[in-house]
Amino acid sequence: MGLTTGALLVTVLCAPAAWLAAAVWASSESRVSLAEPRGSIWNGSAQLVLRGGTGSQDAMALPGRIRWEIRPQGLGLDLKLNADCCTPQALLVTVKLDGIHQAAVMLKDGQSRWPASVLSGLGTPWNTVRPQGDLFVQSRGLAGSWASGRVQMEGQLQIDAREVSSRLSTLQPVGSFSLALTGGKAPTLDVSTLEGSLQLSGHGEWTGGRLRFLGEASASPERQDALANLLNILGRRDGARSIIKLG
């Protein structure tokens, strides 16, 4: 019994990073992969690649490597995550488990900057839009909990997409935009334009685990021809507007 327990403990402590990569691949339904994993599941690195899912040929790698440290804490764990390209300070995540039916995830307040181009790896419609620009991400009190199949979210995640451009438009850039995800009994998603010729606006709520979003996109009068192809992709055309509806 002692030898068996010891062997199991050694196996867990020395588990290779490839095991974590396999778990991420399976749980993301083939949309996120950790390529060229090194180290262990507790302290390792890999190249993050976003993909369009099973059968898709779309893939886009984040520049450089991501590095993680995982430390067990009681029935949960603490995760420290660094990306060579994008995190001036490590992202700190705490996971707490309460039996098999309840869990909580908390992200410490922080900021990061990511290339919008990596979204092209996710397939439709990103592979058509081919966005370029920078995504500035800031979290405030962001936390999620899961209990008996119900998910709740608190806090806010703010994403500012700056100087965004697309291969569908001759206008470079088309604008800068803000996305705000706010928690509560019914989490909300708000989209607005910060500056530029492409005007985006919209509001959505998560109800019953599904996002219901209604928004619109339009172009300033002098830029309608330059943005026509992009507007056709963003939603259903209604005159000069594109109606964006999800859920």
Secondary structure, 3 states (H helix, E strand, C coil): CHHHHHHHHHHHHCCEHHHHHHHHHHHCCCCEEEEEEEEECCEEEEEEEEECCCCCCCEEECCCCEEEEEEEECCEEEEEEEECCCCCCCEEEEEEECCCCEEEEEECCEEEEEEHHHHHHHCCCHHHHCCEEEEEEEEEEEEEEEECCEEEEEEEEEEEEEEEECCCCCCCCCEEEEEEEEEECCCEEEEEEEEECEEEEEEEEEECCEEEEEEEEEECHHHHHHHHHHHHHHCEEECCEEEEEEC
